[in-house]
Amino acid sequence: MNDGNAADRVIQDLRRLATAAAPGSQLPSVRALTARHQASPVTVAEAIRVLAAQGVVEARPGRGTFVAARPVLPAPPDLSWQTVALGAALPGDADMAALLALPLAGAIPLSGGYLDPDLQPAAALGAALARAARQPATWQRGPVEGREDLRAWFAQQSGTGLRAGDLVICPGGQAALSSALRALTTPGDTLLVESPTYLGALAAARAAGLRIVPVPADADGVLPDQLAAAFARTSARLFYCQPLHANPSGATLAAHRRRAVADAVREAGAFLIEDDYARDLTIDGDAPPPLAADDPDGHVIYLRSLTKSAAPGLRIAAIGARGPAGARLRAARLLDDFFVAGPLQQATLEFVTAPAWPRHLRHLRTALRARREALLTALSRHLPSLVPAAVPRGGLHLWARLPDGADDVATANAAATAGVIVFPGRPWFPAEPPAPHLRLTYAAAPPDQMDEAIRRLSHALV
């Protein structure tokens, strides 16, 4: 008989008896429990030890096992004063918490911003980190802007013309974005964003005290004429943009719009934060070059993270710009963190410069294509009205438009009850959404679960 199962039975039995009895009551002896559960005395003794550590029972040597005295809980403290001291909460905090929440057991996740563990190169990362941790030099203080060799790798990979000296290493893209907003703005300034846009960017902007103004976007990215009009109307000096596989819509800025967007930014004397989070997540064809690749005058602030394409725990990103803007970014990062942990930088450099990195990217491209197609097939079978008109060529998500009048938040809640986790579209819009949407992530669940996930979603939409 399995000792682990026997121990669980003894624990459950003793817990039930202790709950029903008064404190100080004697519980069955080790001998009685051994006979009742056909368990060894050692197993029973271990079960008693576990419950004693939890304060459920009390073992008295030579006398037996007794129900422990139940602690008298103090009255809860009055923390209501904090409401006055803190003032109003920032909008969007609950949305970010919901976005990062772990799915309930048994639910199929079609939400989240990270790869399914099966797609993460955990073994290669673990081996690289173990080797880095054994090198004493990695534990010493390094350059505040990050290792030069790692910055040089980011500079070479970006194809933007930025040099290692223009970049600073950050603990993830969110930290880089938060620092950039605070370095380049002051509270009350205006930030232009695509609509819809990345939820984390909206949260960071609100935390920085910025006024957020949405600029319409479609399947080809932000509308250049609307961007120019927004600059003229607001006198904004900063535009946040995801030109490649934008989150949540999956849109890629079309080739015929790239020059017009750059012209609008330049004519406004403004900066564009290019969040290139999905550079390694292209599924079909080749990714276009970053906007920063055609930016000789330093209008583009370039951000690239490895977290989305590797693993949530690989909190490594680089952000940079030419000229005084780059200097301000480096100064802001110094104040925020001093520097990123040396072992993590060393492990990252070892991983991305080894054959394991391109091998991982090839596998990832194939796997994401299979998952995207499985999700599209499931939608075609169960919810054909939700199949996007334009299928993104990369990224992690599909942006599904719900029927007019549908409540996306209520739909997401009903879907969770049905056992599938999706995310409503409303929080991704800085203003009123023009239509209800769901963001459906195909990277967080295996292909063989997609049909069941959409079948469950279809019940939530009835």
Secondary structure, 3 states (H helix, E strand, C coil): CCHHHHHHHHHHHHHHHHHHCCCCCECCCHHHHHHHHCCCHHHHHHHHHHHHHCCCEEEECCCEEEECCCCCCCCCCCCCHHHHHHCCCCCCHHHHHHHHCCCCCCCEECCCCCCCHHHCCHHHHHHHHHHHHCCHHHHCCCCCCCCHHHHHHHHHHHCCCCCHHHEEEECCHHHHHHHHHHHHCCCCCEEEEEECCCHHHHHHHHHCCCEEEEEEEECCEECHHHHHHHHHHHCCCEEEECCCCCCCCCCCCCHHHHHHHHHHHHHCCCEEEEECCCCCCECCCCCCCCHHHHCCCCCEEEEEECCCCCCCCCCCEEEECCCHHHHHHHHHHHHHHCCCCHHHHHHHHHHHCCCHHHHHHHHHHHHHHHHHHHHHHHHHHHCHHHCCCCCCCECCEEEEECCCCCCHHHHHHHHHHHCEECEECHHHCCCCCCCCEEEEECCCCCHHHHHHHHHHHHHHCC
